[in-house]
Amino acid sequence: MNRREDPRLLRGEGQYAGDIALPDALHLAFLRSPVACGQITHLETAQAEALPGVHAVLTAQTLGPMGVLEVNPALPLCDLPNFPILAASDIEAVGQPVAAVLATTVNQALDAVEMIEADIEETVAAPPRLAAMQHWQTGDTAAAFATAAHVVRVRNQHPRLAPSPMEPRAIAVLPEGGGLTVWLSTQTPHRARADLARILSLDPEHLRVIARDVGGAFGMKASLYPEEVLAVWAAHHLGRPVRWTATRSEEFLSATHGRGLTSEGQLAIDSEGRFLALKARVEAPLGHWLPNSALIPAWNAARILPGPYDIPATDLGTSARRAHTAPTGIYRGAGRPEACALMERLADAAARATGLDPAEIRRRNLHRVNGPRDLPAGQVEGADYATALDHLLRLADYPAWCARRDARRAKGALAGIGLGFYVEPSGKGWESARVTLEAGCATVEFGGSSQGHGRETALAQIAADALGLTPADITVLHGDTATCPAGIGALASRSTPIGASAVLEACREIIRRRDAGETGPITADTVYTAPGEAWGHGCYLAAIEVDRDTGAPHLTRMACLDDAGRLINPLLAKGQVMGGFAQGLGEAMMEALHFDDGQLLTGSFMDYAMPRAADLPPLTIHKTETIATTNALGAKGIGEAGTIGAPAAILNAALDALAPLGVTDLQMPLTSLSLWQAITNTSKGHET
């Protein structure tokens, strides 16, 4: 079934936050800090206020005290930082909003921002400070390392990334009838409503948040932002509609960044190539304020270890530190790619240490039956990781890949292949749905939301299947807190495993009541809580060549196999894999944010490289379906698969390509410069 959303969107009939007609709206613009750390010594707004079209200039003193944003306590927090809407006296990051202007037009607001006099005494930023940490341990790692035949060590420094959805952050607020209607580009409309009510001391019943269409999010729009809170405050207090759409520069400066984690690991191996013990430490960066899911990457990057491998002893630790930068948060994968990259680099290092083929050493250590720690006691998913690996290697013809690499090497090429086996936990908790059956048609009101990933299509298929109707008979509504039941939202690959299970359970309730003789319109409300976390899995295989003279990398081919449990729509699944792969390739080979003394050096697409269609190699996609036992639908996540497995495979392929030169360490992104530098440094070492 094709995506039912596409005809409407292709006709230009999408309803994004920037499309909302707001007569007589005020446009919002921000004065932002040019320094990373300092004190505001003088702030004068009179000249700005006198300009034509300017309705108000706001400062922290204008706003008064407000509540703070809730942070998911995935890790024990040392302290909860402030959530400054506008800087009061302390400046904590470049790009932090200092003052705001509301004017009749965007240009009038921007002109007024230029007229605000702000003196900031710059100070030296403090070093990153601990915000949260946790430690896990199983088995006797000391004894395992003491008796190991081999010990390998690796260190990964992930680049800091700008999520960069096609639609930037945007909000439109309409005060009407004593309440506020907020159109917001968000993944979590119900949570945004609750956070706005708490921060602004408003009655939640007087707030309506709508997220009809969202042009991409990738985790960046999972949390509420200071600019969005201010827009709602202004509409409420000024009694006028207010709108704001971030510029791309503002997205680079003040939207949440992703990745940036550092991980180090040691793996103990016996003489037969079996993994005995793992020691790992993860350190995650945080910005000057914490979005709701700020701690999730640090948590996932450690708690997912050792991933798909059967390792009896583990010593795992993670920490997160605040710094004077833009906030960091979840970005497609959220700690899963970091866990995968560490384990897969260790697996390849173990293969080199033992002389085993990288596929063989994985085969010896992958779980035969998947039993992740978060499954309820006695439950297993029944997924055989080693068989999944063999399935991909057979379908892709792994021996032929190796033969091609060796033939290219014989001709002097720097050619390599790499594997990346991954797991993808799909989120925990609950979602809700309301289904109404009437006159041979059904309406599904979904508590989750959509960010362009075909949610209406998939839910229509599920409801039609359960109710004995066609997808054309199903109307799907989502993203409106006034009409849809409460839900968590579109994040952590939870929409299908948990959200669609809620829809399925509501449909089953309708069938039971219909079979019992109930007639007329039947409505079933369901709050579905998954009994465990579904874990998808799969493997990526990459082939690369590196130019010996320039370091230019060329991915020649990619193949993958993904197991997302019960697939609802193979077309949607393929799209998710391809999109995730493109973003995974971006991290592996192109994208990186750079700071110098708190100043962002890569604040535009002139300096921050994004993958284009021509940068993507051929990707052959394979699949298996192992039904999950942890939700009613039997589904697992697949939305983040490509961002998890692909970078590890590409990194291992590059290391394999340069291994004949003696290169043992590379960091992402694998740019021409970094690869050339590795080649040059190794050559100089050989000369001396």
C-alpha positions as CSV (number, residue, x, y, z in Angstrom):
1,M,0.0,0.0,0.0
2,N,1.4,3.4,-1.0
3,R,1.6,6.2,1.6
4,R,-1.9,7.8,1.8
5,E,-0.3,11.1,3.0
6,D,1.7,11.8,-0.1
7,P,-1.0,13.0,-2.6
8,R,-2.1,15.7,-0.1
9,L,1.5,16.8,0.6
10,L,2.5,16.7,-3.1
11,R,-0.4,19.0,-3.9
12,G,0.9,21.5,-1.4
13,E,-2.0,20.9,1.0
14,G,0.1,20.1,4.0
15,Q,-0.6,22.0,7.1
16,Y,2.7,22.9,8.8
17,A,3.0,25.4,11.6
18,G,4.2,28.0,9.1
19,D,1.1,27.5,7.0
20,I,-1.4,28.5,9.6
21,A,-3.2,31.8,8.8
22,L,-3.1,34.1,11.8
23,P,-4.7,37.5,10.9
24,D,-3.0,40.4,12.7
25,A,-0.2,38.2,14.0
26,L,2.9,39.6,15.7
27,H,6.2,38.2,14.4
28,L,8.8,37.2,17.0
29,A,12.6,37.7,16.7
30,F,15.4,37.3,19.2
31,L,18.5,39.1,20.2
32,R,21.0,36.3,20.9
33,S,24.2,36.2,22.9
34,P,27.4,36.5,20.8
35,V,29.5,35.0,23.7
36,A,29.5,31.7,25.4
37,C,29.8,32.9,29.0
38,G,29.4,36.3,30.6
39,Q,27.3,38.8,32.5
40,I,24.8,41.2,31.1
41,T,25.9,44.6,32.4
42,H,23.5,46.8,30.4
43,L,20.4,46.2,28.4
44,E,18.6,49.1,26.7
45,T,15.5,48.6,24.6
46,A,14.1,52.1,24.1
47,Q,15.3,52.6,20.6
48,A,14.0,49.3,19.5
49,E,10.6,50.0,21.1
50,A,10.3,53.3,19.2
51,L,10.6,51.7,15.7
52,P,7.6,51.5,13.4
53,G,5.6,48.3,13.8
54,V,7.2,47.2,17.1
55,H,4.5,46.2,19.6
56,A,6.7,45.0,22.4
57,V,10.3,44.3,23.5
58,L,10.6,41.6,26.1
59,T,13.4,40.9,28.6
60,A,13.7,38.4,31.5
61,Q,12.5,41.2,33.8
62,T,9.4,41.5,31.8
63,L,8.6,37.9,32.0
64,G,9.1,37.4,35.7
65,P,9.5,34.0,37.3
66,M,8.6,30.8,35.5
67,G,8.6,27.1,36.0
68,V,11.3,24.7,34.7
69,L,11.2,22.1,32.0
70,E,10.9,18.5,33.3
71,V,13.8,16.2,32.4
72,N,13.4,12.4,32.0
73,P,15.5,11.0,34.9
74,A,16.9,8.2,32.9
75,L,20.1,8.7,34.9
76,P,20.3,10.1,38.5
77,L,20.7,13.8,38.2
78,C,23.1,15.7,40.4
79,D,21.0,18.8,40.0
80,L,18.3,20.1,37.7
81,P,19.6,23.2,35.8
82,N,17.5,26.3,35.1
83,F,15.4,26.6,32.0
84,P,16.0,30.2,31.1
85,I,13.5,31.6,28.6
86,L,15.5,34.8,28.3
87,A,18.9,35.4,29.9
88,A,18.4,37.4,33.1
89,S,22.0,38.3,34.0
90,D,24.1,35.2,33.3
91,I,25.0,34.3,29.7
92,E,25.6,30.5,29.3
93,A,26.0,29.9,25.6
94,V,26.4,31.5,22.2
95,G,23.0,31.9,20.7
96,Q,21.1,32.1,24.0
97,P,18.1,34.4,23.7
98,V,18.7,37.7,25.6
99,A,15.7,39.7,24.5
100,A,12.7,39.3,22.2
101,V,10.9,41.6,19.8
102,L,7.3,41.4,18.6
103,A,6.5,43.4,15.5
104,T,4.0,43.6,12.7
105,T,6.4,42.1,10.2
106,V,9.4,39.8,10.4
107,N,11.7,42.5,9.0
108,Q,10.5,45.1,11.5
109,A,11.2,42.6,14.3
110,L,14.7,41.9,12.9
111,D,15.4,45.6,12.5
112,A,14.4,46.2,16.1
113,V,16.6,43.4,17.4
114,E,19.5,45.3,15.8
115,M,18.6,48.4,17.8
116,I,18.7,46.7,21.2
117,E,21.8,47.8,23.2
118,A,23.3,44.9,25.1
119,D,26.6,45.1,26.9
120,I,27.9,41.7,28.0
121,E,31.1,41.3,30.0
122,E,32.6,38.1,28.7
123,T,34.1,35.7,31.2
124,V,36.0,32.5,31.0
125,A,33.7,29.5,30.7
126,A,34.0,26.9,33.4
127,P,35.0,23.4,32.3
128,P,32.3,20.8,31.7
129,R,30.6,19.8,35.0
130,L,29.1,16.6,36.0
131,A,25.3,16.4,35.7
132,A,24.5,12.7,35.9
133,M,26.2,9.3,36.1
134,Q,25.5,5.6,36.5
135,H,27.3,2.3,36.7
136,W,26.3,-1.3,35.9
137,Q,28.2,-4.5,36.6
138,T,27.7,-8.2,36.0
139,G,30.1,-11.1,36.6
140,D,33.7,-11.0,37.6
141,T,35.4,-8.8,35.0
142,A,38.7,-8.7,36.9
143,A,39.1,-12.4,36.8
144,A,38.1,-12.6,33.2
145,F,40.7,-10.0,32.2
146,A,43.4,-11.7,34.3
147,T,42.9,-15.0,32.4
148,A,42.3,-13.6,28.9
149,A,44.4,-14.7,26.0
150,H,43.9,-11.3,24.3
151,V,42.7,-7.9,25.4
152,V,41.8,-5.2,22.9
153,R,41.0,-1.6,23.4
154,V,39.2,1.1,21.3
155,R,38.1,4.7,21.8
156,N,35.4,6.4,19.7
157,Q,34.8,10.1,19.6
158,H,31.5,10.7,17.8
159,P,31.1,14.0,16.0
160,R,28.5,16.5,17.3
161,L,25.7,16.7,14.8
162,A,23.0,19.2,13.7
163,P,19.8,17.2,13.1
164,S,18.6,19.7,10.4
165,P,15.1,18.6,9.5
166,M,13.7,20.2,6.4
167,E,11.1,22.1,8.5
168,P,12.9,24.2,11.2
169,R,11.3,24.8,14.5
170,A,8.0,26.7,14.1
171,I,5.1,27.8,16.3
172,A,1.9,29.8,15.7
173,V,-0.3,30.8,18.7
174,L,-3.9,32.1,18.6
175,P,-5.5,33.4,21.7
176,E,-9.3,32.8,21.5
177,G,-12.2,32.3,23.9
178,G,-10.1,32.7,27.0
179,G,-7.7,30.0,25.8
180,L,-4.8,29.4,23.5
181,T,-4.5,27.3,20.4
182,V,-0.8,26.4,19.6
183,W,0.2,25.0,16.3
184,L,3.7,23.5,17.0
185,S,6.2,21.6,14.9
186,T,6.7,18.9,17.6
187,Q,7.0,15.1,18.1
188,T,5.2,15.3,21.4
189,P,2.1,17.5,21.3
190,H,0.5,16.2,24.6
191,R,3.8,16.6,26.5
192,A,4.3,20.1,25.0
193,R,0.9,21.1,26.3
194,A,1.6,19.8,29.8
195,D,5.0,21.5,29.9
196,L,3.6,24.8,28.7
197,A,0.9,24.7,31.3
198,R,3.3,24.0,34.1
199,I,6.0,26.5,33.0
200,L,3.5,29.3,32.4
201,S,1.1,28.4,35.3
202,L,-1.8,28.0,32.9
203,D,-4.7,25.7,33.1
204,P,-4.1,22.8,30.7
205,E,-7.7,22.8,29.7
206,H,-7.2,26.3,28.3
207,L,-4.4,25.1,26.0
208,R,-4.7,23.2,22.7
209,V,-1.6,22.0,20.9
210,I,-1.8,20.8,17.3
211,A,0.9,19.2,15.3
212,R,-0.9,18.3,12.0
213,D,2.1,17.9,9.7
214,V,5.7,17.9,10.9
215,G,8.5,18.2,8.3
216,G,11.0,16.0,10.0
217,A,12.2,16.0,13.6
218,F,14.7,13.1,14.3
219,G,14.5,13.8,18.1
220,M,15.3,17.5,17.8
221,K,11.6,18.4,18.2
222,A,10.9,16.0,21.1
223,S,11.3,18.8,23.7
224,L,9.9,22.2,24.3
225,Y,12.2,25.2,23.6
226,P,12.6,28.6,25.4
227,E,11.6,30.4,22.2
228,E,8.3,28.4,22.0
229,V,7.5,29.1,25.6
230,L,8.0,32.8,25.0
231,A,5.7,32.8,21.9
232,V,2.9,31.3,24.0
233,W,3.6,33.8,26.9
234,A,3.5,36.7,24.5
235,A,0.2,35.6,22.9
236,H,-1.3,35.1,26.3
237,H,-0.2,38.4,27.8
238,L,-0.5,40.6,24.8
239,G,-3.8,39.1,23.5
240,R,-2.5,38.9,20.0
241,P,-1.6,36.0,17.7
242,V,2.1,35.3,17.6
243,R,4.3,33.3,15.3
244,W,7.9,32.4,15.0
245,T,9.9,30.2,12.6
246,A,13.5,29.6,13.2
247,T,16.1,30.5,10.6
248,R,18.6,27.9,9.7
249,S,21.3,29.8,11.5
250,E,19.1,29.8,14.7
251,E,18.8,26.0,14.3
252,F,22.5,25.5,14.2
253,L,23.0,27.9,17.2
254,S,20.1,27.0,19.5
255,A,18.3,23.8,18.5
256,T,19.4,20.6,20.2
257,H,22.5,19.0,18.8
258,G,23.0,15.2,18.7
259,R,25.8,12.7,19.3
260,G,29.2,14.1,20.5
261,L,29.7,11.2,22.9
262,T,33.1,9.7,23.7
263,S,33.2,5.9,24.5
264,E,36.1,3.7,25.5
265,G,36.1,0.0,25.8
266,Q,38.3,-3.0,26.6
267,L,37.3,-6.5,25.6
268,A,38.8,-9.7,27.0
269,I,39.0,-12.7,24.7
270,D,39.9,-16.3,25.2
271,S,42.1,-18.4,22.9
272,E,39.1,-19.7,21.0
273,G,37.9,-16.2,20.2
274,R,35.1,-16.0,22.7
275,F,34.4,-12.8,24.5
276,L,34.9,-13.1,28.2
277,A,34.4,-9.6,29.6
278,L,33.7,-6.0,28.6
279,K,34.8,-2.8,30.4
280,A,33.3,0.4,28.9
281,R,33.0,4.0,29.8
282,V,30.8,6.6,28.1
283,E,30.9,10.3,28.5
284,A,28.1,12.4,26.9
285,P,28.0,16.2,26.4
286,L,25.2,18.3,27.6
287,G,24.5,22.0,26.9
288,H,23.6,24.9,29.1
289,W,20.0,23.7,29.6
290,L,18.6,20.2,29.4
291,P,15.8,19.2,27.0
292,N,13.4,16.5,28.3
293,S,15.4,13.6,26.9
294,A,18.9,15.0,27.4
295,L,20.1,12.0,29.4
296,I,18.8,9.3,27.1
297,P,21.9,9.2,24.8
298,A,24.2,8.7,27.8
299,W,21.9,6.1,29.2
300,N,21.4,4.1,26.0
301,A,25.0,4.2,25.0
302,A,25.9,2.2,28.1
303,R,22.8,0.2,29.1
304,I,22.5,-1.4,25.6
305,L,26.0,-2.8,25.9
306,P,27.2,-5.5,25.1
307,G,24.5,-5.3,22.4
308,P,23.9,-8.6,20.6
309,Y,26.9,-10.4,22.1
310,D,26.9,-13.0,24.9
311,I,29.5,-11.6,27.3
312,P,29.3,-13.0,30.9
313,A,31.1,-10.2,32.7
314,T,30.5,-6.5,32.1
315,D,31.7,-3.3,33.9
316,L,29.8,-0.4,32.3
317,G,29.7,3.3,33.3
318,T,28.3,6.4,31.9
319,S,28.3,10.1,32.7
320,A,26.9,13.3,31.2
321,R,28.5,16.8,31.7
322,R,27.1,20.3,31.1
323,A,29.0,22.8,29.1
324,H,28.6,26.3,27.7
325,T,27.1,25.2,24.4
326,A,23.8,24.7,22.7
327,P,21.6,22.0,24.3
328,T,22.2,18.4,23.3
329,G,19.5,15.8,23.2
330,I,18.2,12.8,21.4
331,Y,19.0,12.4,17.7
332,R,17.8,9.5,15.6
333,G,19.3,6.5,17.4
334,A,20.0,8.3,20.7
335,G,22.8,6.3,22.2
336,R,22.2,3.2,20.1
337,P,24.7,4.1,17.4
338,E,27.3,4.9,20.0
339,A,26.8,1.5,21.7
340,C,27.0,-0.3,18.3
341,A,30.1,1.5,17.1
342,L,32.0,0.6,20.3
343,M,31.0,-3.1,20.2
344,E,31.6,-3.4,16.5
345,R,35.0,-1.8,16.6
346,L,35.9,-4.1,19.5
347,A,34.7,-7.1,17.6
348,D,36.9,-6.2,14.6
349,A,39.9,-5.5,16.9
350,A,39.3,-9.0,18.5
351,A,39.3,-10.5,15.0
352,R,42.6,-9.0,14.2
353,A,44.1,-10.1,17.6
354,T,42.9,-13.7,17.2
355,G,43.5,-14.0,13.4
356,L,39.8,-14.9,12.9
357,D,37.6,-13.5,10.1
358,P,35.4,-10.6,11.4
359,A,32.3,-12.6,10.5
360,E,33.5,-15.7,12.2
361,I,34.4,-14.0,15.5
362,R,30.9,-12.5,15.6
363,R,29.3,-15.8,14.8
364,R,31.0,-17.3,17.9
365,N,29.8,-14.6,20.2
366,L,26.3,-13.6,19.1
367,H,23.4,-14.6,21.2
368,R,21.7,-17.7,19.8
369,V,18.5,-16.7,21.5
370,N,17.9,-13.0,22.2
371,G,17.0,-12.3,25.9
372,P,17.7,-8.5,26.4
373,R,17.8,-7.4,30.0
374,D,14.6,-5.4,29.8
375,L,12.4,-8.3,28.8
376,P,10.0,-9.6,31.5
377,A,11.2,-12.7,33.3
378,G,10.8,-15.8,31.3
379,Q,10.1,-14.0,28.0
380,V,12.5,-14.2,25.0
381,E,12.1,-12.7,21.5
382,G,13.3,-15.9,19.9
383,A,15.6,-14.0,17.6
384,D,18.7,-15.9,16.6
385,Y,21.4,-13.3,16.0
386,A,24.0,-15.6,14.6
387,T,21.5,-17.0,12.1
388,A,20.6,-13.4,11.1
389,L,24.3,-12.7,10.4
390,D,24.6,-15.9,8.3
391,H,21.5,-15.0,6.4
392,L,22.9,-11.6,5.4
393,L,26.3,-13.0,4.5
394,R,24.6,-15.6,2.3
395,L,22.2,-13.2,0.6
396,A,25.0,-10.6,0.0
397,D,27.6,-13.3,-1.0
398,Y,30.2,-12.3,1.6
399,P,32.9,-14.4,0.1
400,A,32.5,-12.5,-3.2
401,W,32.9,-9.2,-1.3
402,C,36.1,-10.5,0.3
403,A,37.4,-11.7,-3.1
404,R,36.7,-8.3,-4.7
405,R,38.5,-6.5,-1.9
406,D,41.5,-8.8,-2.1
407,A,41.7,-8.4,-5.9
408,R,41.6,-4.6,-5.6
409,R,44.3,-4.8,-2.9
410,A,46.5,-6.9,-5.2
411,K,46.3,-4.0,-7.7
412,G,47.4,-1.5,-5.1
413,A,44.0,-0.1,-4.0
414,L,43.2,0.6,-0.4
415,A,40.0,-1.4,-0.2
416,G,38.2,-2.7,2.8
417,I,34.9,-4.2,4.0
418,G,33.2,-3.8,7.3
419,L,30.4,-5.3,9.4
420,G,28.1,-3.6,11.8
421,F,25.7,-5.8,13.8
422,Y,23.2,-3.8,15.8
423,V,20.3,-4.0,18.2
424,E,17.5,-1.4,18.4
425,P,15.4,-1.2,21.6
426,S,12.1,0.4,20.8
427,G,11.1,2.4,23.8
428,K,9.1,1.5,26.8
429,G,5.8,2.5,28.4
430,W,2.3,3.3,27.0
431,E,0.4,4.9,24.2
432,S,-3.3,5.4,23.7
433,A,-6.0,5.1,21.0
434,R,-9.7,5.7,20.4
435,V,-11.5,3.8,17.7
436,T,-15.1,4.4,16.6
437,L,-16.9,2.0,14.3
438,E,-20.0,3.3,12.6
439,A,-21.9,2.3,9.4
440,G,-19.0,0.3,7.9
441,C,-16.4,2.9,8.5
442,A,-14.0,3.6,11.4
443,T,-12.2,6.6,12.9
444,V,-8.9,6.1,14.6
445,E,-7.9,8.8,17.0
446,F,-4.2,8.2,17.9
447,G,-2.5,9.5,21.0
448,G,0.9,9.6,19.3
449,S,2.0,11.8,16.4
450,S,3.6,11.8,13.1
451,Q,6.8,13.5,11.8
452,G,6.4,12.4,8.2
453,H,6.9,8.7,8.7
454,G,3.6,7.4,7.3
455,R,1.7,7.0,10.5
456,E,-1.7,7.4,8.9
457,T,-1.0,4.8,6.3
458,A,0.2,2.2,8.8
459,L,-2.6,2.7,11.3
460,A,-5.2,2.6,8.6
461,Q,-3.9,-0.8,7.5
462,I,-3.8,-2.2,11.0
463,A,-7.4,-1.0,11.8
464,A,-8.7,-2.2,8.5
465,D,-7.2,-5.6,9.0
466,A,-8.6,-6.0,12.5
467,L,-12.1,-4.7,11.7
468,G,-12.5,-6.5,8.4
469,L,-12.6,-3.2,6.4
470,T,-10.5,-1.6,3.7
471,P,-7.9,1.1,4.5
472,A,-10.1,3.5,2.5
473,D,-12.8,3.0,5.2
474,I,-10.5,4.2,7.9
475,T,-10.0,7.9,9.0
476,V,-6.9,8.5,11.1
477,L,-6.6,11.5,13.3
478,H,-3.5,12.5,15.4
479,G,-1.5,15.4,16.7
480,D,-4.3,17.4,18.3
481,T,-4.6,17.5,22.1
482,A,-8.3,18.7,21.9
483,T,-9.6,15.7,19.9
484,C,-7.1,12.8,20.4
485,P,-6.4,10.9,23.6
486,A,-3.3,11.6,25.5
487,G,0.0,9.9,24.4
488,I,3.7,10.2,24.6
489,G,4.6,10.9,21.0
490,A,6.8,9.9,18.1
491,L,10.1,9.0,19.5
492,A,12.3,6.0,20.4
493,S,10.9,3.8,17.5
494,R,7.8,3.4,19.7
495,S,5.0,4.4,17.3
496,T,4.4,1.0,15.8
497,P,5.4,-1.4,18.6
498,I,3.5,0.5,21.3
499,G,1.3,3.1,19.6
500,A,-0.1,0.7,16.9
501,S,-0.6,-2.0,19.5
502,A,-2.9,0.5,21.3
503,V,-4.9,0.8,18.0
504,L,-5.0,-2.9,17.6
505,E,-6.3,-3.5,21.1
506,A,-9.0,-0.9,20.7
507,C,-10.1,-2.6,17.5
508,R,-10.1,-6.0,19.2
509,E,-12.4,-4.5,21.9
510,I,-14.8,-3.3,19.2
511,I,-14.9,-6.8,17.7
512,R,-15.6,-8.4,21.1
513,R,-18.5,-6.0,21.7
514,R,-19.8,-6.4,18.2
515,D,-19.7,-10.2,18.5
516,A,-21.6,-9.8,21.8
517,G,-24.4,-8.1,20.0
518,E,-23.7,-4.4,20.5
519,T,-25.1,-2.3,17.6
520,G,-24.8,1.3,16.5
521,P,-21.7,3.3,16.8
522,I,-19.1,1.5,19.0
523,T,-16.2,3.4,20.5
524,A,-13.3,1.8,22.3
525,D,-10.7,3.7,24.3
526,T,-7.4,2.0,25.1
527,V,-4.3,2.9,27.0
528,Y,-1.9,0.2,26.1
529,T,1.3,-0.4,28.2
530,A,3.8,-2.7,26.6
531,P,4.9,-5.5,29.0
532,G,8.5,-5.2,27.8
533,E,10.8,-3.4,25.3
534,A,10.9,-4.8,21.8
535,W,14.5,-5.2,20.4
536,G,14.9,-5.0,16.7
537,H,18.2,-6.2,15.2
538,G,20.2,-6.5,12.0
539,C,23.5,-6.2,10.3
540,Y,25.1,-3.8,7.8
541,L,27.9,-4.7,5.4
542,A,30.0,-1.9,3.7
543,A,32.7,-1.9,1.0
544,I,34.9,1.2,0.7
545,E,38.0,2.3,-1.3
546,V,40.3,5.1,-0.2
547,D,42.4,7.1,-2.6
548,R,46.0,6.6,-1.6
549,D,47.1,10.1,-2.7
550,T,44.2,12.3,-1.6
551,G,42.4,10.2,1.1
552,A,39.1,10.6,-0.7
553,P,36.8,7.8,0.4
554,H,34.4,6.0,-2.0
555,L,31.7,3.7,-0.6
556,T,31.3,1.2,-3.5
557,R,28.4,-0.8,-2.1
558,M,26.3,-1.5,1.0
559,A,24.0,-4.3,2.1
560,C,21.8,-4.7,5.1
561,L,19.4,-7.1,6.8
562,D,16.9,-5.8,9.3
563,D,14.5,-7.6,11.6
564,A,11.7,-5.3,12.8
565,G,9.3,-8.0,13.9
566,R,5.9,-8.0,12.1
567,L,6.1,-5.6,9.2
568,I,3.0,-3.6,8.6
569,N,4.0,-2.0,5.3
570,P,7.3,-3.1,3.6
571,L,7.3,0.2,1.6
572,L,7.3,2.3,4.7
573,A,9.9,0.0,6.3
574,K,12.2,0.4,3.3
575,G,11.8,4.1,3.4
576,Q,12.8,4.2,7.1
577,V,15.9,2.0,6.4
578,M,17.0,4.2,3.5
579,G,16.4,7.5,5.4
580,G,18.2,6.2,8.5
581,F,21.1,4.9,6.3
582,A,21.5,8.4,4.7
583,Q,21.8,10.0,8.2
584,G,24.1,7.3,9.3
585,L,26.3,7.9,6.3
586,G,26.2,11.6,7.2
587,E,27.7,11.0,10.6
588,A,30.2,8.5,9.4
589,M,31.6,10.5,6.5
590,M,30.6,14.1,6.4
591,E,28.8,15.9,9.3
592,A,30.5,17.6,12.3
593,L,29.8,20.7,14.4
594,H,32.9,22.4,15.7
595,F,33.3,25.0,18.5
596,D,36.2,27.2,19.5
597,D,36.0,28.8,22.9
598,G,32.3,28.3,22.8
599,Q,32.0,29.9,19.3
600,L,30.2,27.7,16.7
601,L,32.5,27.5,13.7
602,T,30.1,25.5,11.5
603,G,27.0,27.6,11.6
604,S,25.7,27.1,8.1
605,F,25.6,24.5,5.3
606,M,28.6,26.3,3.8
607,D,30.6,24.8,6.6
608,Y,28.5,21.8,7.7
609,A,28.4,19.1,5.1
610,M,25.1,17.2,4.5
611,P,24.8,14.1,2.4
612,R,23.2,14.5,-1.0
613,A,21.6,11.9,-3.2
614,A,24.8,11.5,-5.2
615,D,26.8,10.7,-2.0
616,L,24.7,7.6,-1.3
617,P,26.1,4.2,-2.6
618,P,23.8,1.4,-3.8
619,L,22.1,-0.2,-0.8
620,T,20.7,-3.7,-1.0
621,I,18.0,-4.2,1.6
622,H,17.1,-7.6,3.0
623,K,14.7,-8.4,5.9
624,T,13.6,-11.1,8.2
625,E,10.5,-11.1,10.5
626,T,10.9,-12.5,14.1
627,I,7.6,-11.7,15.8
628,A,8.1,-9.7,19.0
629,T,6.5,-11.1,22.2
630,T,6.6,-7.7,24.0
631,N,3.6,-6.0,22.4
632,A,0.2,-6.9,20.9
633,L,1.3,-6.3,17.4
634,G,4.5,-8.3,17.4
635,A,6.4,-5.3,15.9
636,K,9.9,-3.9,16.6
637,G,11.4,-0.6,15.7
638,I,13.1,0.1,12.4
639,G,13.2,3.9,12.2
640,E,16.7,4.2,13.6
641,A,18.2,1.0,12.2
642,G,20.3,2.8,9.5
643,T,21.7,5.3,11.9
644,I,22.8,2.5,14.2
645,G,24.4,-0.2,12.0
646,A,25.6,1.8,9.0
647,P,28.2,4.1,10.8
648,A,29.8,1.1,12.5
649,A,30.1,-0.9,9.2
650,I,31.5,2.1,7.3
651,L,34.1,2.8,10.1
652,N,35.2,-0.8,10.2
653,A,35.4,-0.9,6.4
654,A,37.7,2.2,6.4
655,L,39.9,0.7,9.1
656,D,40.1,-2.5,7.1
657,A,41.1,-0.5,4.0
658,L,43.9,1.2,5.8
659,A,45.0,-1.8,7.9
660,P,47.7,-2.9,5.4
661,L,49.4,0.5,6.1
662,G,49.3,-0.1,9.8
663,V,46.4,2.3,10.6
664,T,44.6,1.1,13.7
665,D,42.5,4.1,14.7
666,L,40.1,6.4,12.8
667,Q,37.4,8.7,14.0
668,M,34.2,9.9,12.3
669,P,33.6,11.7,10.1
670,L,35.8,9.9,7.6
671,T,36.6,12.9,5.5
672,S,39.3,13.0,2.8
673,L,41.4,15.1,5.1
674,S,41.2,12.8,8.1
675,L,41.9,9.7,6.0
676,W,44.8,11.4,4.1
677,Q,46.2,12.4,7.5
678,A,46.0,8.9,8.8
679,I,47.8,7.6,5.6
680,T,50.4,10.3,5.8
681,N,51.1,9.8,9.5
682,T,51.5,6.1,9.1
683,S,53.8,6.6,6.1
684,K,56.0,8.9,8.0
685,G,56.1,6.4,10.9
686,H,57.3,3.7,8.5
687,E,60.0,6.0,7.1
688,T,61.4,6.7,10.5
